[in-house]
Amino acid sequence: MEIRLEKSEELENEIESKGIDLMDYDKRYGKYRIKISSNDLKKHSDFIKDLVRKSKGIRVESEKKNEE
């Protein structure tokens, strides 16, 4: 999976702490390359969904409510 997010040591640590295989970061295109297994999808689906939301600029409902 490739996901466009700003490079962050905190994010890298979070990905690795979950046991997800972080392959590398493409500086040219600003993308993380992450190897996700079917087990990762089952165990960490909310986290993976959150990564996709962040990369697409989609805010979660709870974030919207906090700003109101």
C-alpha positions in Angstrom: 0.0 0.0 0.0 1.2 3.5 -0.8 -0.1 6.4 1.2 0.7 10.0 0.8 1.4 11.6 4.2 4.1 13.9 5.5 7.1 12.1 6.9 6.8 11.7 10.6 8.9 9.8 13.1 5.9 9.5 15.4 3.8 8.0 12.6 6.6 5.6 11.7 6.9 4.5 15.3 3.1 3.9 15.5 3.0 1.8 12.4 6.0 -0.3 13.5 4.6 -0.7 17.1 1.5 -2.3 15.6 3.7 -4.8 13.8 2.8 -3.5 10.3 5.7 -3.8 7.8 6.9 -0.2 7.0 8.9 -0.5 3.8 10.2 3.0 3.1 9.3 6.6 2.5 9.5 8.1 -1.0 10.7 11.6 -0.5 10.1 12.6 -4.1 6.3 11.9 -4.0 5.8 12.1 -0.2 4.5 8.6 0.1 4.9 5.8 2.7 5.1 2.2 1.3 3.5 -0.2 3.8 3.2 -3.9 3.4 -0.2 -5.0 4.8 -1.2 -8.6 5.4 -4.8 -9.9 5.7 -4.1 -10.3 9.4 -3.1 -6.6 9.6 -6.4 -5.7 8.0 -8.3 -7.6 10.6 -6.3 -6.5 13.6 -5.7 -2.8 12.6 -8.6 -1.9 10.3 -9.5 1.3 12.2 -5.8 2.4 12.2 -5.5 1.7 8.5 -8.8 3.5 7.7 -7.5 6.5 9.7 -4.3 6.6 7.7 -6.3 6.7 4.5 -8.6 9.4 5.8 -5.6 11.5 6.8 -4.0 11.1 3.4 -7.2 12.2 1.7 -7.8 15.0 4.1 -11.0 13.4 5.4 -11.8 14.4 9.0 -13.6 12.0 11.3 -16.9 13.0 12.8 -15.4 13.3 16.3 -12.8 15.8 15.0 -15.5 17.9 13.5 -17.6 17.9 16.7 -14.5 19.0 18.7 -14.0 22.0 16.5 -17.7 23.2 16.9 
